[in-house]
């Protein structure tokens, strides 16, 4: 794995933990899938394999 990929993976994990902290009362989290659903039903994910949710933090 390249240094860039390692950095991106660490960044995504950090982003996930930060999001969980700040959105803990505003979203339901699917922890093992890196996905969360807002109160209004919008679904976001860091999981590149999911196609039924908006990509959280864009594409790499």
SERO-4910 file (N, C-alpha, C, O; in steps of 0.05 Angstrom, whole numbers):
BEGIN
 pado doro    nc1    nc2    nc3   cac1   cac2   cac3    cc1    cc2    cc3    oc1    oc2    oc3
  Unk    A     17    -24      0      0      0      0     18     25      0     37     26     15
  Unk    A     12     44    -17     28     68    -19     24     86      5      4     83     20
  Unk    A     43    104     10     40    123     32     15    140     29      2    146     49
  Unk    A      8    147      4    -16    163     -1    -41    148      8    -58    159     21
  Unk    A    -43    122      1    -66    106      9    -68    103     39    -89    103     51
  Unk    A    -45     99     52    -44     97     81    -54    122     94    -70    122    113
  Unk    A    -45    145     83    -54    171     94    -84    174     90    -98    183    109
  Unk    A    -95    167     67   -123    170     62   -139    152     80   -160    160     91
  Unk    A   -130    128     84   -144    110    103   -145    121    131   -166    120    144
  Unk    A   -123    131    140   -122    144    167   -140    168    169   -154    172    189
  Unk    A   -140    184    148   -156    208    147   -186    201    148   -201    213    162
  Unk    A   -194    180    132   -222    172    132   -230    161    160   -252    167    168
  Unk    A   -213    147    173   -220    137    200   -222    160    220   -240    160    236
  Unk    A   -205    179    218   -206    203    235   -232    219    229   -246    227    247
  Unk    A   -238    222    203   -263    236    195   -287    221    206   -306    234    216
  Unk    A   -288    195    205   -310    179    215   -313    183    245   -336    188    254
  Unk    A   -292    182    260   -294    186    289   -303    214    296   -320    217    314
  Unk    A   -293    234    282   -301    261    287   -331    265    280   -345    278    295
  Unk    A   -340    253    258   -368    255    250   -386    242    270   -406    253    278
  Unk    A   -378    218    279   -394    204    300   -396    221    325   -418    222    337
  Unk    A   -375    235    333   -376    251    357   -395    275    353   -413    279    370
  Unk    A   -392    290    332   -409    314    328   -437    308    320   -455    324    325
  Unk    A   -442    285    307   -469    279    297   -483    258    314   -504    248    306
  Unk    A   -472    252    337   -483    230    354   -512    233    361   -526    213    364
  Unk    A   -522    257    363   -551    262    370   -568    269    345   -591    274    348
  Unk    A   -556    269    321   -570    277    297   -571    256    276   -583    260    255
  Unk    A   -559    233    281   -557    212    260   -556    185    272   -548    182    295
  Unk    A   -564    165    257   -561    137    265   -537    127    250   -534    132    226
  Unk    A   -519    113    263   -494    103    251   -494     73    247   -503     58    265
  Unk    A   -485     65    224   -480     37    218   -450     34    220   -435     38    201
  Unk    A   -440     26    244   -412     27    251   -394     10    233   -373     18    225
  Unk    A   -403    -14    228   -386    -33    213   -386    -27    183   -371    -40    168
  Unk    A   -402     -7    174   -404     -1    146   -396     28    139   -397     36    116
  Unk    A   -388     43    159   -380     71    156   -402     87    142   -397    103    124
  Unk    A   -427     83    151   -450     97    139   -467    109    162   -468     98    184
  Unk    A   -479    132    156   -498    143    175   -522    155    161   -520    163    137
  Unk    A   -544    156    175   -569    166    164   -578    189    182   -581    187    206
  Unk    A   -583    212    169   -592    236    183   -621    233    190   -635    216    180
  Unk    A   -631    251    208   -659    251    216   -678    254    192   -700    244    193
  Unk    A   -669    268    171   -686    273    148   -685    250    128   -698    251    107
  Unk    A   -670    229    134   -669    205    117   -645    205     98   -641    184     85
  Unk    A   -630    227     95   -607    227     78   -586    207     88   -580    207    112
  Unk    A   -575    191     71   -555    171     78   -528    178     66   -526    184     42
  Unk    A   -508    178     83   -480    184     74   -462    161     82   -467    146    101
  Unk    A   -441    157     67   -422    135     72   -394    141     64   -389    158     46
  Unk    A   -375    128     77   -347    128     69   -341    102     55   -319     98     45
  Unk    A   -360     84     55   -357     57     42   -360     60     12   -382     65      2
  Unk    A   -338     56     -2   -338     59    -31   -355     38    -46   -363     43    -69
  Unk    A   -362     16    -32   -378     -5    -45   -408      2    -44   -424    -10    -60
  Unk    A   -416     19    -27   -445     26    -25   -453     44    -48   -440     63    -54
  Unk    A   -476     38    -59   -487     54    -81   -514     67    -73   -525     83    -89
  Unk    A   -524     61    -49   -549     72    -41   -547     95    -22   -566    103     -8
  Unk    A   -522    107    -21   -517    129     -3   -499    149    -16   -484    143    -34
  Unk    A   -501    174     -7   -484    195    -18   -456    191     -7   -453    183     17
  Unk    A   -436    196    -23   -408    193    -14   -401    216      5   -403    239     -3
  Unk    A   -394    209     29   -386    229     49   -358    237     43   -339    221     43
  Unk    A   -354    263     38   -328    275     33   -318    269      5   -293    266      1
  Unk    A   -335    267    -14   -327    265    -42   -312    241    -51   -311    221    -37
  Unk    A   -301    242    -74   -286    220    -86   -256    226    -84   -248    249    -85
  Unk    A   -240    205    -83   -211    208    -82   -200    204   -110   -176    205   -114
***
